[in-house]
């Protein structure tokens, strides 16, 4: 059994949409487009006003949301690896 919805124009005895159905679908699509335009305009004005970091849902900058996703142990491991790379690089320049 398929869970997909059978569209009326896929049926064998379909004679076409009525004028009211066409008007309804056109109005529904126009309303969806208008809502999307308003949402996009609101996000654009928010970015203009507060900068790029405000575009994320829930507020806060992108960097703060990324850092917030890490736990303390993850941050410690990342810091240790970065420190290790810095010390290796410094040791290479020191030898020269």
N, C-alpha and C positions, 0 to 999 in steps of 0.2 A: 504494500500500500504506500502510495506517495502522499506526503504531507503538503505538497505544493497546491496552491489555490488554482483552480481551473478558471481561466479568464473566459468571459463570455464570447469573445471573438474567435476563440479556438474551438468552439463547438460546431458540430456539423449543421445545426439548424439555425445558425445565427443570421439575422436579417439586418443587423446594423444597430448603431446607437440611436436613441431618440434625440431630438433637439434639446430636451431638458437635461438628458444625461451628458451631452456634450457641453452644455452651458455650465453644469455643475462641475465637471472635471476641469474645465477651463478656469473657473473661479477658484476652485481648490488649489490648482497649480499656481495661479497668480498670488494667492494668499501665502502659500509656502515660499515662493520666491521673495515676496515682500518681507516676510519674517526673517529669512536668511540675510537679505540686504540690511535690515535694521540691526541684526546681530553682528554682522561684519563691520558695519559703520561704528557701532558701539565699541567693538574691540579696537578698531583703528584709532578712534579718538582717545581711548584709554592708553594706547601705545604712544600717541603723540604727546599726551599730557604727562605720563609717568615714566616713559622710557620703555625699552624692549622687555625688561624683566617683568613688567606688570601684565604681560600678555598671558602668563600662565594661570590656569584656573586655580582659585584658592589664594591668589596673591603671592607676594614674595618674589624675589628674583630667581632666575634659573639656577644660579650658582648656589643660593641658599637651599633651594629645594633638592639639588643633587647632594649637597653635603648632609642635609637632613635625612636623606635616604640611607646613608651609611651609619653603621653602629660604631661605637667607640673602638672596638677591636679592629674593625676594618680600617678606620682612620689611622690607628696606630701602625698597622701593617703597611699601609700605603706610605706613611711618613717614614717608616724604617727603610723601605725600599728606595724612596727618593733620596734619603740621607746617604744610603749606601752608594747610590750612583754618583752623588755629588762628591763624596769622599774619594771614590775611585778616580773620577775625573780630575779632582784637585791633585791627587797623588801623581797622575800622569803628567800634569803641567809642572809639578814640583821637580820631577826627575829631569826635565829638559832644561 
